[in-house]
Amino acid sequence: MNFTGSKTEQNLIKSYLGELTGELLYEIFAEQAQKESYFDIANSFKQLAIEERNHSDLFKRFLKQDIEFKQTKDELQLLCKDTLSNLKFSSIGEYKAYEEIYPNYSKIAEEEGFYEISKTYLALKNIELRHSQLLEKLILSIENKI
């Protein structure tokens, strides 16, 4: 499968880097939740970080090359707020991947003849929806205590 120079290759790179960014953000958000004594939420963020790493590994297998990840923890730390804000930020991102980004990338991959990649995006979009739904439940758990 040669997709060098295709839109699918560009989308795989963006997806790979996005999932790595998500992994690191979830690790940062887990630390913040821990500081605020939201231990269950910290554990959920840690689990999401693992799942984001698994997603990036899928994309890397398609790419069959190393892509430089330039984001640093210090840079991403700037996005960290209180746990409730972090949950809302994360839920929006996960839902956008489900609703918009991955379906669009799937369509492009299919149009370019990369059917396995297209199917992978469709499978992952449903996982992103599950992530968003989990984050929404965690948001409600905090909001209902206020």
C-alpha positions as CSV (number, residue, x, y, z in Angstrom):
1,M,0.0,0.0,0.0
2,N,1.7,3.1,-1.2
3,F,0.0,6.3,-0.1
4,T,3.0,8.6,-0.2
5,G,1.9,12.2,-1.0
6,S,-1.8,11.4,-0.6
7,K,-4.3,13.1,1.6
8,T,-4.6,9.9,3.5
9,E,-1.0,10.0,4.4
10,Q,-1.4,13.6,5.6
11,N,-4.4,12.5,7.6
12,L,-2.6,9.6,9.2
13,I,0.2,11.8,10.3
14,K,-2.2,14.3,11.8
15,S,-4.1,11.5,13.5
16,Y,-0.9,9.9,14.8
17,L,0.3,13.2,16.3
18,G,-3.2,14.1,17.6
19,E,-3.5,10.8,19.5
20,L,0.0,11.3,21.0
21,T,-1.0,14.8,22.0
22,G,-4.2,13.4,23.6
23,E,-2.2,10.8,25.5
24,L,0.1,13.4,27.0
25,L,-2.8,15.7,27.8
26,Y,-4.7,13.0,29.5
27,E,-1.6,12.2,31.6
28,I,-1.4,15.9,32.6
29,F,-5.2,16.0,33.3
30,A,-4.9,12.9,35.5
31,E,-2.2,14.6,37.6
32,Q,-4.5,17.7,38.0
33,A,-7.5,15.5,39.0
34,Q,-5.3,13.7,41.5
35,K,-4.3,17.1,43.0
36,E,-8.0,17.9,43.4
37,S,-8.7,14.6,45.0
38,Y,-10.8,13.3,42.0
39,F,-9.1,9.9,42.2
40,D,-11.7,8.1,40.0
41,I,-11.5,10.7,37.4
42,A,-7.7,10.6,37.5
43,N,-7.9,6.9,36.8
44,S,-10.2,7.5,33.9
45,F,-7.8,10.0,32.4
46,K,-5.0,7.5,32.8
47,Q,-7.0,4.8,31.0
48,L,-7.9,7.2,28.3
49,A,-4.2,8.0,27.9
50,I,-3.5,4.3,27.4
51,E,-6.2,4.1,24.7
52,E,-4.9,7.2,22.9
53,R,-1.5,5.5,22.8
54,N,-3.1,2.4,21.3
55,H,-4.7,4.6,18.7
56,S,-1.5,6.3,17.8
57,D,0.2,2.8,17.5
58,L,-2.5,1.9,14.9
59,F,-1.7,4.9,12.8
60,K,2.0,4.4,13.1
61,R,1.6,0.8,11.8
62,F,0.0,2.2,8.6
63,L,2.7,4.9,8.3
64,K,5.6,2.5,8.7
65,Q,7.9,5.4,9.6
66,D,8.9,7.5,12.6
67,I,7.1,10.8,12.8
68,E,8.7,13.4,15.0
69,F,6.5,14.4,17.9
70,K,7.4,17.9,18.9
71,Q,4.9,18.7,21.6
72,T,6.4,18.9,25.1
73,K,4.7,18.4,28.4
74,D,5.5,22.0,29.4
75,E,3.7,23.3,26.3
76,L,0.7,21.1,26.8
77,Q,0.6,22.0,30.5
78,L,-0.6,25.4,29.5
79,L,-3.9,23.8,28.4
80,C,-4.5,22.3,31.9
81,K,-7.1,24.1,34.0
82,D,-9.3,22.7,36.8
83,T,-10.6,19.1,36.4
84,L,-14.1,20.2,35.3
85,S,-12.7,22.4,32.6
86,N,-10.3,19.6,31.5
87,L,-13.2,17.2,31.2
88,K,-15.2,19.6,29.1
89,F,-12.2,20.4,26.9
90,S,-11.5,16.7,26.4
91,S,-15.1,15.7,25.7
92,I,-15.4,18.4,23.0
93,G,-12.2,17.0,21.3
94,E,-13.3,13.4,21.5
95,Y,-16.8,14.3,20.1
96,K,-15.2,16.3,17.2
97,A,-13.1,13.2,16.3
98,Y,-16.2,11.1,16.3
99,E,-18.6,13.5,14.5
100,E,-16.3,15.3,12.1
101,I,-12.6,14.4,11.8
102,Y,-12.5,10.6,11.6
103,P,-15.6,10.3,9.3
104,N,-14.0,12.8,7.0
105,Y,-10.6,11.0,7.0
106,S,-12.4,7.7,6.4
107,K,-14.2,9.1,3.4
108,I,-11.0,10.5,2.0
109,A,-9.2,7.2,2.5
110,E,-12.0,5.3,0.8
111,E,-12.0,7.7,-2.1
112,E,-8.3,7.2,-2.5
113,G,-8.7,3.4,-2.4
114,F,-7.3,2.8,1.1
115,Y,-10.2,0.7,2.4
116,E,-8.4,-0.8,5.4
117,I,-7.5,2.7,6.6
118,S,-11.0,3.9,6.0
119,K,-12.5,1.0,8.1
120,T,-10.0,1.8,10.9
121,Y,-11.1,5.4,11.0
122,L,-14.8,4.3,11.2
123,A,-13.9,1.9,14.1
124,L,-12.0,4.5,16.0
125,K,-14.7,7.1,15.6
126,N,-17.0,4.9,17.7
127,I,-14.3,4.6,20.3
128,E,-14.0,8.4,20.4
129,L,-17.7,8.6,20.9
130,R,-17.4,6.2,23.9
131,H,-14.6,8.4,25.3
132,S,-16.8,11.5,24.9
133,Q,-19.7,9.8,26.7
134,L,-17.5,8.7,29.5
135,L,-16.2,12.3,29.9
136,E,-19.7,13.6,29.9
137,K,-20.6,11.3,32.7
138,L,-17.6,12.5,34.7
139,I,-18.6,16.1,34.1
140,L,-22.1,15.3,35.5
141,S,-20.6,13.6,38.5
142,I,-18.8,16.8,39.4
143,E,-21.6,19.2,38.5
144,N,-24.1,17.2,40.5
145,K,-21.9,17.6,43.6
146,I,-21.9,21.4,43.3
